[in-house]
Amino acid sequence: MREYFETNVVCPHCGHHTRIEVDATAGDQDYYEDCQACCNAMHIHVLRNELTDNVEISVDADDEQYF
């Protein structure tokens, strides 16, 4: 399984493509990282599936609300 890798994500605020480093050794993660262009917080969610050997990354805005 890929444990450390880099990937490109799109900022949900300004649309800027940002390169982030992902550490999948800790399993599922939720954290915030600032966009390099607009400095707004991006909510990054990492899902690690050990059975299929996949790591899924989703990015959303800090101000989005779920009902």
C-alpha positions in Angstrom: 0.0 0.0 0.0 1.1 3.5 -0.7 1.7 5.1 2.7 3.3 8.4 1.8 2.6 10.1 -1.5 1.8 13.5 -3.1 -1.4 14.4 -5.0 -3.0 17.4 -6.5 -6.3 18.7 -5.1 -8.5 21.6 -6.1 -9.3 24.3 -3.6 -13.1 24.5 -3.1 -12.8 28.2 -2.5 -10.8 29.6 -5.4 -10.3 26.5 -7.7 -6.5 26.6 -7.5 -4.7 23.3 -7.9 -2.6 22.6 -4.8 -0.2 19.8 -4.2 -0.5 18.1 -0.8 1.5 15.3 0.9 -0.6 12.5 2.3 0.5 10.2 5.1 -1.9 7.2 5.0 -0.1 5.2 7.8 -2.6 6.5 10.5 -5.6 5.1 8.6 -8.7 7.3 8.2 -8.0 11.0 8.8 -9.8 14.4 9.0 -7.7 17.5 8.9 -7.5 21.1 7.6 -4.8 22.5 5.3 -4.7 26.1 4.0 -4.8 26.8 0.3 -1.5 28.2 -1.0 -3.3 30.7 -3.2 -6.2 32.1 -1.2 -5.2 31.0 2.4 -8.7 29.6 3.1 -9.0 26.3 5.0 -9.6 23.2 3.0 -11.2 20.2 4.9 -9.3 17.1 3.8 -10.7 13.6 4.5 -8.5 10.5 3.9 -10.1 7.1 3.7 -7.8 4.1 3.7 -9.2 0.8 2.5 -6.7 -2.0 3.4 -8.7 -4.7 1.7 -8.6 -3.1 -1.8 -5.3 -1.3 -1.2 -6.8 2.1 -2.0 -6.5 5.5 -0.5 -9.4 7.9 -1.3 -9.1 11.7 -0.7 -12.0 14.2 -0.6 -11.7 17.9 -0.2 -14.5 20.3 0.8 -14.8 23.9 2.0 -14.5 24.6 5.7 -17.8 26.5 5.7 -20.0 23.7 4.2 -22.7 22.4 6.5 -24.2 19.0 6.4 -27.9 18.4 7.4 
